């Protein structure tokens, strides 16, 4: 595994000769949340993870950035690694980054998988909650804010998993968390833009997700199906018995669903 910096963003390249598969993590975690996927997929794919700007080892003195900056980081990373096309998978905030990236330049994607995310922009109530969260953290209220979030990230059935998630979040600085909250507040809607995409798309949701319930995924799926041609490859799947971080809470089913999707693309791909 190679660990490199791309314009201040810490990238983990697990190398290999397969097609590139890049994972983009959720808020307020970092790339460590994908460890269960790295081990599963690295034998067949060139797996790449990275810490979103401000999180993990991607710390910066300037933690004021927009969602578009995070999108540009994604393109800088694949350009730096000289990757013409990639499979990409993002959960929640990672899904926001990838949806906007795919709308901005779909030619760079072999496939797109988004997990427990939404494509419509935030409501005023959500924007106010993000603003209040920044104020709370800056006023020394990080711990109660983080604990409230942790309670919504899984079903809470596995105390060891909860502690693992808590430790991942602890690694992130107050400034980085606030920077990402501000970036989330600058997110635009991609609901109309994604209907024009012709890349293979997998929409994953979690049965017990309290943050992004499955109906958000259904909204994206239904909007796409209304406008897609018959030949477009779009799939939707719900992970059973899991909360928001289904890749950590139910990695076996998550990995199987993603593997099925990627294998299906290979089967459907035109023969040269």
N, C-alpha and C positions, 0 to 999 in steps of 0.2 A: 504494500500500500504506500502510495506517495501522498504526502501532505504538502500542499502548496498554498501560496497566497495569490489571489487575483484581485488587484485593486483594493486590498484590505480585507477581502472575503476569504475565509479559511475553507479550503477544498480538500476532500479526501477522495483520491482516485485509487480504486482497488484493482485497476488495470485489467489484464485479460484480453483475449482476442475476439470476444463476442461483441454484439451490437451494444452501444452505450445505453445504460439505464440509469437515469439520474433521479434521485429522491429529494423532495423539498419539504422541509419539516413544518410542524404546526407551531402556533404561538401558545404559551411562551416557553417553548422547549428549544432544543438545538438538534444537530444531526444525530446525536446518540440515540434518539428515539427510533432510528431505523436499523439498529443492530440486528434485530431478528430477521430483517429482510436482506441485509448485506450477506449474512452467512448462507442464506437460502439461494440467492440469485447469482452470487459471484462466480460460480462454476461455469455458468452458461453466458453471462453478460458481463460487460465492463461496467461494474457498478460504481457510481459516483454519488457522494453525498456532500453537503456543505452546510456551514452555519450561516443562516441569513445575517445580513449586515446588522451589527449591534448585539448579536447573540453568540453564545459559545465563545470560540476563539476569534470571531470576527468583530472584535471590539474596536472602537474608534473614538477619538476625542470629540468628533462632531457626530452626535447621535440624533440629528434632525435630518430626516430623509423622508421621501414620499414612496408610495407604492410603485410609481414608475421607476424610481431608482432601484428598487428591488428587482423589478422586471429587467432593467438594463443589466444588473449584476448577473442574472441568469444567462443572458446572451454573451456577456463578457467571458463568463466561465467556459461555455462551450466553444467560443471562438479561441480562447487561450489554449484549450486542449485540442484544438484543430478537429473538432467534431462537426461534420456537415449536418447530420441528422441525429436525433436522439429519441429514445423512449423516455417519457417523463411521468413521474407520479408525485402528486402533492396532496397533503392532507390539510384541510382547513385553510390557514393562512398560506400554506404552500400551494393549495389549490387556487387561491386567489391569484398568486404570482403566475402560475402556469396558465390559467384561463386567459389572463390579460396577455401573456407572452404569445399564446397560440393565436389570439386575435391579431396581435401586432405583426407576427411573422410565422404563419402556419407552415411555411416551407421547411422549417428547421426540425419538425416533429415527425418521427416515425409513428408514434402513437401518443395518446394522452390519457392518463388515468387521474381522476380527481376524486378525493375521498372526503366525505363529510364537509362539504363546502357549499357555497351558494354563489350565484352569479349576479343577483340583483344588488344594488348598492345599499349601504346601511340606512336605516331609518333615522330620523332625528333623535329618537329615544336612545338608540344604540350609540350614536355619535356623542350624546351627552354622557352616557355611561363611560365611554372611552376617555372623554375629557376629565370626568371625575376620578377615573382610575389614575390618570397621570398626576392629578393634584394630590390624591391620597398617597401614592408612592413617594412623591417628592416631599411629602410632609411626614415621612417616616412610617407610613402604614403599609409597607410592602408585605409583611408576613400575613396579616389577615386577608389582604387582597389575594395573595397566592394561595392560601388555604381554601378560600372560597372557590377559586378556579379549579384547584385539584379535585375538589368534591364533585365537579361536573365532568371531569375528563374520563372517568371510567365508571363502572357500576359499583365500585367499592368492594367487590367480593374478594379481592386479593390484596391484603395489607402489604405484602412484599413489593408488589407492583406499584402500589401507591407511594411507597417510600422511594422506589427507584425513580419514579417521575418527579418526586419532590427534590431529589438530589440533582437531577438534570436541570431543573429550574433554578436551583440554588446557585448553579455555576454562572448564571446570567446576571449581569449587573442591573442596578436600578435604571441607569441611563439607557442601556440597551433595550430593556423592556418598554420604557417610556417612548423611545424612538420608534419601536415597532407599533406601539399603540397609535402614535401620530401617523405612521405610514398607513395603517389600517383605515384611518379616518379619511385618507385621500383616495380610497379605492373607488373606481368608477364601475358602472354596470357593464357586464359582458353578455347579458342575456340575449341581446339581439345579435351581437357579433359572432357568438359561437354557432349560431344556426347556419352560418355560411361555411363552416369548417368542413373539409372533406377528409380529415385525418381520422383514423380509428380512435374511438372514444369509449372509455369505460367509466361509468359513474357508480361509485361505491358509497353505501350508506351504512349506518349502524342501527340496529333495532332499538337500542336504548340510549341513543344520543340525546342528551339534554340541551346541548349547545346548538347543534344543527340537526334537527329531527329529519327523518327520512323524506318527509313531504317536500323539503327543499330540493332534494335530489330528483324527486318525481317531477317537480316544476321544470327543471332543466331538461329532463328526458322528454317530457311531453311537448315542450316548446320545440325541441329539435326534431322530434318525430313528425310534428305538424308540417315541417318545412323541408325535411331531408328527402333525397331521392331514394328509390327502393334499393339501390346498390350501396348505400352508405352503411358502414359498420358502426353501430352504436349499441352498447349493452349497459344494462343496469343490474346491480346485484346488492342485496342487503345482507350484511354480516350479522349473524344471530347472536343474541345474548351479550352484546358488547356496547360500551359507551363510545365517547368521541374518539379516543385513541384505540381504535379497533385493531390496528396493526400490532399493538403491544399487548392488548388484552386477549385477542384471539388470533395470534399470528398464523396458526396452521390454516384456518379458513381464509384469512386475508391472503396469505401467500398462494394458496390454491386458486383463489379467484383471479389474482393477477397473473399467475402462471397460465391458467386456462385462456385468459384474454390474449396474452402474448403468443401463446402457441396457436391460437385461432388466427391471428394475423399472419403467421407463417404459412398456415394452411391455405388462407385466402389469397395470399400474395401471388401475383401473376408469375408464371415461370418464364425465365429469360430464354 
